[in-house]
């Protein structure tokens, strides 16, 4: 009798354990964890930006204040990426047309929360072979992911495309540019170009790696044009047909329109400037893009954007260039002590950006900040 009772208790305990494990497994399956990616536009380095970041007492540069108000948004991401549209070629530090910025500018992007740097853009070879190579080595020394330019084809083949593996998802990220301002790229250096044969080969490489999604980040389009040109549209269609799931652009220095190809593939033609000294209408800001990918469906579940305005003025008692999330300003203008003329420019920038992106959602948790 005792043996029967013991067996009964044992069976009851084991069945309870199985039921609990089953319930746990089911609950875990019902929780749709999201992989969050963030993308920002062009990080420029004009001479007035260098001057504002310089401390004459310490003789050091500090660009961290640029990102003080957007850092919390960027840090939300599992991975965040930005386009570095300067070289880090050391002194002399120069602006347009041949950019070279202090390493502190890169350090500030890491401080802000960025994990990866895109270097395929028209300024990548501004300071020749030495500048291109020093830029790559500086990024690598900061232990940041990078894509776009390489010391050699062999280096490219060893690290490209960027592969992200987290939360049960595997994502490939591509990066290429339309050109290098006719500055030569000397062997063995390599820059990813917007060549359909080369890009298709990279897409096929990603497919062989059995990724769940492919993201293409491209430097293309016509500067200062608010609407994508036909070349952008044609290449986006080619990418979609080839298997790319998300297309993001930079280079025009303004926020361009966005669309969905066949209602499934989002194309954000240009994120605009992230930080720069450009003040022409529509160049004084850009957007930060937030992309959520479902662990269960392995598809993009939401896309939203945060307009950010570049303000030049007092911050922390010093003249600084700094980014202001325009929606945060509109909600609580007293938190940002900026002159009336600048606040008017910010509101205009925000209004025009929303009109252009009326088929996308604003960053869904922006009002909880």
Backbone torsions as a table, in degrees:
resi	resn	phi	psi	omega
1	UNK	NA	-41.9	179.2
2	UNK	-64.0	-37.9	179.4
3	UNK	-64.7	-40.8	179.4
4	UNK	-64.3	-43.0	179.1
5	UNK	-62.8	-41.5	179.6
6	UNK	-63.0	-44.0	179.3
7	UNK	-64.2	-38.0	178.7
8	UNK	-62.9	-45.8	179.5
9	UNK	-63.1	-41.2	179.8
10	UNK	-62.4	-45.9	179.6
11	UNK	-64.6	-40.3	179.6
12	UNK	-63.7	-44.3	179.8
13	UNK	-63.2	-43.6	-178.2
14	UNK	-66.4	-40.9	179.2
15	UNK	-66.8	-35.5	176.9
16	UNK	-64.8	-40.4	177.9
17	UNK	-61.9	-44.9	-179.9
18	UNK	-62.7	-41.9	-179.8
19	UNK	-64.1	-41.5	179.5
20	UNK	-64.5	-42.4	178.9
21	UNK	-64.3	-40.3	178.7
22	UNK	-62.3	-45.1	-179.9
23	UNK	-63.3	-39.6	178.9
24	UNK	-63.8	-44.9	-179.9
25	UNK	-62.0	-42.5	179.6
26	UNK	-63.8	-44.5	-179.8
27	UNK	-62.4	-39.3	178.3
28	UNK	-63.9	-37.0	179.2
29	UNK	-69.1	-31.2	-178.8
30	UNK	-75.4	-22.6	179.0
31	UNK	-80.2	111.4	-177.7
32	UNK	-92.7	89.2	179.5
33	UNK	-67.7	144.2	-177.5
34	UNK	-112.6	136.0	168.8
35	UNK	-91.0	126.5	-175.7
36	UNK	-109.3	121.9	174.5
37	UNK	-112.7	143.3	177.7
38	UNK	-127.3	137.8	179.6
39	UNK	-130.1	136.1	176.3
40	UNK	-125.8	161.7	-172.6
41	UNK	-83.1	-138.1	-167.3
42	UNK	-83.4	121.7	168.9
43	UNK	-90.8	108.9	179.9
44	UNK	-100.7	165.3	179.5
45	UNK	-140.1	71.6	177.7
46	UNK	-77.0	157.3	-175.6
47	UNK	-55.5	-43.3	178.2
48	UNK	-59.9	-29.4	175.9
49	UNK	-67.4	-42.8	177.4
50	UNK	-59.1	-44.8	-177.8
51	UNK	-63.5	-39.6	-179.7
52	UNK	-68.7	-29.5	-177.5
53	UNK	-86.2	-6.9	-174.0
54	UNK	-86.5	137.1	175.4
55	UNK	-109.9	110.5	-174.9
56	UNK	-67.1	-24.1	179.8
57	UNK	-75.3	-45.9	-178.6
58	UNK	-90.0	-14.7	-175.7
59	UNK	58.7	35.1	179.6
60	UNK	-123.1	159.1	175.7
61	UNK	-105.1	142.2	177.7
62	UNK	-141.7	109.4	-179.9
63	UNK	-100.9	3.7	-176.7
64	UNK	-58.5	-38.2	178.9
65	UNK	-57.9	-24.0	178.6
66	UNK	-54.0	-34.9	-170.2
67	UNK	-111.0	11.4	-175.3
68	UNK	-56.0	-40.7	-174.1
69	UNK	-89.5	-7.8	-179.6
70	UNK	-113.9	-6.0	-176.1
71	UNK	-54.5	-42.8	-176.0
72	UNK	-64.7	-32.3	178.2
73	UNK	-70.2	-44.1	-177.9
74	UNK	-65.5	-37.8	-177.8
75	UNK	-69.2	-14.2	176.5
76	UNK	-66.4	-23.9	-172.1
77	UNK	-75.7	150.7	166.8
78	UNK	-70.3	-38.4	174.4
79	UNK	-142.1	135.8	178.4
80	UNK	-127.2	139.4	-174.9
81	UNK	-130.6	150.2	179.5
82	UNK	-146.0	152.5	178.7
83	UNK	-91.0	118.2	178.8
84	UNK	-93.0	101.8	-174.2
85	UNK	-99.8	44.1	172.5
86	UNK	-144.6	163.5	167.0
87	UNK	-95.2	161.7	173.0
88	UNK	-113.7	67.4	-170.1
89	UNK	-94.5	9.7	-178.1
90	UNK	71.9	-174.4	-177.2
91	UNK	-66.9	153.7	-3.4
92	UNK	-73.7	138.3	178.2
93	UNK	-75.5	130.4	-173.4
94	UNK	-135.2	155.5	175.1
95	UNK	-104.7	-147.1	-179.2
96	UNK	-61.7	139.3	8.9
97	UNK	-96.3	-7.6	-178.2
98	UNK	-119.1	92.6	-170.2
99	UNK	-75.4	138.0	164.6
100	UNK	-149.2	121.1	-175.6
101	UNK	-113.9	159.0	174.6
102	UNK	-61.6	149.7	177.3
103	UNK	-57.4	-25.0	-178.7
104	UNK	-60.2	-24.6	177.2
105	UNK	-66.5	-43.1	175.7
106	UNK	-64.7	-42.6	179.3
107	UNK	-58.5	-35.7	-179.8
108	UNK	-69.1	-34.5	176.9
109	UNK	-66.3	-36.8	176.9
110	UNK	-67.6	-41.7	175.7
111	UNK	-56.6	-39.0	-177.5
112	UNK	-69.9	-19.0	177.3
113	UNK	117.7	5.4	179.8
114	UNK	-76.0	139.6	-178.7
115	UNK	-104.8	-21.7	-174.7
116	UNK	-140.7	149.4	-176.3
117	UNK	-123.1	131.7	172.9
118	UNK	-97.3	133.2	-177.5
119	UNK	-122.6	-0.4	178.0
120	UNK	-79.5	94.7	177.4
121	UNK	-152.8	173.6	-172.7
122	UNK	-72.4	-7.2	178.7
123	UNK	-106.6	8.0	-173.9
124	UNK	-63.6	-28.3	-178.0
125	UNK	-110.1	22.4	-177.1
126	UNK	-55.5	-36.2	-176.7
127	UNK	-114.4	33.2	171.5
128	UNK	71.6	-165.1	-177.0
129	UNK	-61.7	-44.4	-178.6
130	UNK	-62.7	-40.8	179.9
131	UNK	-67.2	-42.6	178.5
132	UNK	-61.4	-46.0	-176.5
133	UNK	-69.0	-39.9	179.9
134	UNK	-66.3	-35.5	177.5
135	UNK	-59.7	-47.6	-178.8
136	UNK	-63.2	-44.9	-178.3
137	UNK	-64.7	-37.1	179.7
138	UNK	-66.3	-41.3	177.5
139	UNK	-63.8	-45.2	179.5
140	UNK	-62.3	-39.2	-179.6
141	UNK	-64.2	-26.7	177.0
142	UNK	-84.9	2.5	179.4
143	UNK	58.4	40.8	175.5
144	UNK	-101.7	147.0	171.5
145	UNK	-67.2	151.7	177.3
146	UNK	-150.5	153.7	176.6
147	UNK	-153.0	145.4	174.0
148	UNK	127.9	-48.6	179.5
149	UNK	-134.2	152.2	-170.4
150	UNK	-148.0	155.3	176.3
151	UNK	-64.0	-33.3	-177.3
152	UNK	-158.7	167.3	174.9
153	UNK	-62.9	-34.8	179.7
154	UNK	-64.4	-41.9	177.3
155	UNK	-63.2	-43.6	178.9
156	UNK	-56.9	-47.6	-176.8
157	UNK	-64.8	-21.5	-177.8
158	UNK	-86.5	-19.3	-174.5
159	UNK	-128.3	-1.6	-173.9
160	UNK	-119.6	141.0	-2.6
161	UNK	-72.6	163.4	171.6
162	UNK	-62.4	130.4	177.4
163	UNK	-117.0	121.6	176.8
164	UNK	-103.6	129.6	175.7
165	UNK	-129.3	109.2	179.5
166	UNK	-160.6	147.1	176.5
167	UNK	56.5	35.8	176.9
168	UNK	76.2	10.9	-179.0
169	UNK	-117.6	152.5	178.3
170	UNK	-131.4	115.5	-173.2
171	UNK	-120.4	136.1	174.0
172	UNK	-106.0	137.9	179.6
173	UNK	-124.5	124.9	-179.3
174	UNK	-107.8	155.1	179.0
175	UNK	-149.4	129.8	-179.1
176	UNK	-153.3	161.1	-177.7
177	UNK	-127.8	154.6	178.5
178	UNK	-71.3	-24.6	-176.8
179	UNK	179.3	-177.3	-177.5
180	UNK	-129.8	34.8	-178.8
181	UNK	57.6	30.1	-179.5
182	UNK	66.1	10.9	171.8
183	UNK	-76.8	129.0	-176.9
184	UNK	-69.3	147.2	172.2
185	UNK	-105.9	111.5	-172.4
186	UNK	-84.5	140.6	176.4
187	UNK	-62.2	141.9	7.0
188	UNK	-92.2	11.4	-178.5
189	UNK	-60.0	154.9	-175.9
190	UNK	-142.0	135.0	175.0
191	UNK	-125.9	132.1	178.4
192	UNK	-69.5	123.7	-178.9
193	UNK	-108.9	156.6	178.4
194	UNK	-79.0	64.0	176.7
195	UNK	-104.4	123.8	-172.1
196	UNK	-59.7	-36.8	-179.7
197	UNK	-66.8	-44.9	-179.7
198	UNK	-66.2	-44.7	-178.6
199	UNK	-65.2	-40.3	178.5
200	UNK	-62.2	-39.8	177.3
201	UNK	-62.0	-38.3	178.9
202	UNK	-68.8	-37.3	176.9
203	UNK	-63.2	-43.3	179.6
204	UNK	-66.1	-34.4	174.4
205	UNK	-61.3	-44.1	178.8
206	UNK	-62.3	-41.2	179.2
207	UNK	-63.0	-38.8	179.2
208	UNK	-64.7	-26.4	177.4
209	UNK	-81.3	1.6	175.9
210	UNK	58.1	49.7	176.9
211	UNK	-79.7	157.6	178.3
212	UNK	-83.6	-33.6	-178.6
213	UNK	-144.5	150.9	175.9
214	UNK	-121.6	127.1	178.7
215	UNK	-113.2	130.9	176.2
216	UNK	-113.3	123.5	177.9
217	UNK	-113.1	115.6	-167.3
218	UNK	-122.4	143.7	174.5
219	UNK	-102.1	108.5	-169.6
220	UNK	-158.7	-178.5	172.6
221	UNK	90.3	-177.8	-177.8
222	UNK	-106.9	127.8	-178.5
223	UNK	-57.7	135.3	173.2
224	UNK	70.7	4.0	175.1
225	UNK	-86.3	131.3	-173.9
226	UNK	-83.3	-11.7	-178.9
227	UNK	-122.9	138.4	-179.9
228	UNK	-59.6	143.3	178.4
229	UNK	-86.7	175.6	-175.0
230	UNK	-65.9	-33.7	178.2
231	UNK	-62.4	-43.5	176.6
232	UNK	-59.9	-46.2	-177.7
233	UNK	-63.1	-41.8	-179.5
234	UNK	-65.8	-42.4	-179.1
235	UNK	-69.7	-35.4	176.6
236	UNK	-62.1	-41.6	177.8
237	UNK	-63.2	-41.4	177.0
238	UNK	-60.3	-43.6	179.4
239	UNK	-64.1	-42.5	179.1
240	UNK	-61.8	-46.4	179.7
241	UNK	-64.8	-25.4	-178.4
242	UNK	-86.5	-9.6	175.3
243	UNK	115.1	8.8	177.0
244	UNK	-78.4	138.7	-174.4
245	UNK	-101.7	-17.1	-179.1
246	UNK	-152.7	132.7	-177.4
247	UNK	-125.2	126.8	-176.8
248	UNK	-130.4	135.7	-176.6
249	UNK	-120.2	161.8	172.2
250	UNK	-146.6	177.5	176.9
251	UNK	110.5	-41.9	-176.7
252	UNK	-64.1	-15.0	-179.9
253	UNK	68.2	10.6	171.6
254	UNK	-136.2	157.9	175.0
255	UNK	-76.2	122.5	177.2
256	UNK	-99.5	178.1	-178.9
257	UNK	-67.7	167.6	177.0
258	UNK	-133.2	155.8	177.1
259	UNK	-155.3	168.5	174.7
260	UNK	-112.7	123.4	176.9
261	UNK	-84.1	124.3	-176.0
262	UNK	54.0	28.9	177.6
263	UNK	63.6	11.8	-175.2
264	UNK	-126.8	-32.3	-174.6
265	UNK	-108.3	110.1	179.3
266	UNK	-72.9	137.5	174.5
267	UNK	-125.8	113.5	174.8
268	UNK	-104.8	102.2	-165.4
269	UNK	-67.0	-32.9	176.1
270	UNK	-157.3	130.0	178.4
271	UNK	-81.5	-10.9	-178.2
272	UNK	78.8	-173.7	177.6
273	UNK	-71.1	144.5	170.8
274	UNK	-95.4	-61.2	174.5
275	UNK	-135.8	132.5	-178.8
276	UNK	-166.7	177.1	174.2
277	UNK	-101.5	3.1	-178.4
278	UNK	-68.6	134.8	-176.8
279	UNK	-125.5	2.6	175.0
280	UNK	-57.6	155.1	179.2
281	UNK	-54.0	135.6	179.8
282	UNK	76.8	-8.8	178.0
283	UNK	-95.2	-5.4	-173.8
284	UNK	-88.1	30.6	177.0
285	UNK	175.7	-175.8	179.5
286	UNK	-164.6	-161.4	177.6
287	UNK	-129.7	151.7	167.1
288	UNK	-103.3	126.4	-176.5
289	UNK	-99.5	132.6	177.1
290	UNK	-113.7	125.7	-178.3
291	UNK	-122.0	124.2	176.9
292	UNK	-108.7	132.2	-178.0
293	UNK	-119.2	129.3	-176.0
294	UNK	-76.2	130.5	176.3
295	UNK	-68.0	-33.7	-176.9
296	UNK	-76.7	-53.7	-176.0
297	UNK	-83.6	-18.2	-175.7
298	UNK	58.7	34.1	178.2
299	UNK	-128.2	163.1	175.4
300	UNK	-67.5	123.3	-178.4
301	UNK	-97.9	-25.5	176.5
302	UNK	-161.4	151.2	174.3
303	UNK	-133.1	132.3	177.7
304	UNK	-144.5	165.9	-176.1
305	UNK	-139.7	153.5	178.8
306	UNK	-121.6	113.0	175.7
307	UNK	-69.4	136.5	178.4
308	UNK	-130.5	132.1	-175.7
309	UNK	-107.1	136.6	178.2
310	UNK	-89.0	114.0	178.1
311	UNK	-104.6	136.3	173.2
312	UNK	-109.3	111.9	-177.8
313	UNK	172.3	-167.0	-174.2
314	UNK	-69.6	130.9	173.0
315	UNK	-149.4	126.4	-178.7
316	UNK	57.3	34.1	176.5
317	UNK	77.6	15.1	-178.3
318	UNK	-142.7	149.4	175.2
319	UNK	-68.6	122.4	-175.2
320	UNK	-139.2	158.2	163.4
321	UNK	-95.7	126.5	-180.0
322	UNK	-150.5	147.8	-177.2
323	UNK	-87.8	135.1	177.6
324	UNK	-121.7	119.4	172.4
325	UNK	-62.1	117.1	-170.9
326	UNK	-63.0	-32.8	-179.1
327	UNK	-69.8	-35.9	176.2
328	UNK	-63.2	-39.9	179.1
329	UNK	-65.4	-45.1	-178.8
330	UNK	-62.5	-35.4	179.2
331	UNK	-71.6	-43.3	-176.0
332	UNK	-138.7	74.5	-177.1
333	UNK	-61.5	-26.0	-177.8
334	UNK	-67.3	-18.4	179.1
335	UNK	-75.9	-16.2	-177.5
336	UNK	-123.4	103.2	-175.7
337	UNK	-84.6	88.2	179.9
338	UNK	-124.5	151.2	-177.8
339	UNK	-60.7	158.4	-177.6
340	UNK	-57.7	-42.5	-178.9
341	UNK	-61.3	-39.0	179.4
342	UNK	-71.1	-38.8	179.3
343	UNK	-65.2	-35.0	176.0
344	UNK	-64.8	-44.0	178.2
345	UNK	-62.1	-39.2	179.1
346	UNK	-62.3	-46.2	-178.1
347	UNK	-65.6	-39.7	177.4
348	UNK	-62.3	-45.9	178.2
349	UNK	-58.2	-45.5	-179.8
350	UNK	-62.5	-45.3	-178.2
351	UNK	-62.4	-46.9	-178.1
352	UNK	-67.4	-36.1	178.7
353	UNK	-65.4	-43.2	179.0
354	UNK	-63.2	-38.7	178.0
355	UNK	-60.7	-43.6	-176.2
356	UNK	-69.3	-28.7	-176.6
357	UNK	-113.4	38.3	-175.9
358	UNK	-70.2	-6.9	175.8
359	UNK	-98.9	7.1	174.4
360	UNK	-117.4	159.3	178.4
361	UNK	-90.5	146.4	168.7
362	UNK	-68.9	153.8	179.9
363	UNK	-48.0	117.3	-164.3
364	UNK	-64.4	-24.4	-178.0
365	UNK	-111.0	21.2	-174.6
366	UNK	-60.8	-33.3	-176.5
367	UNK	-81.4	-1.6	178.2
368	UNK	-93.7	-3.1	-177.8
369	UNK	-71.4	NA	NA
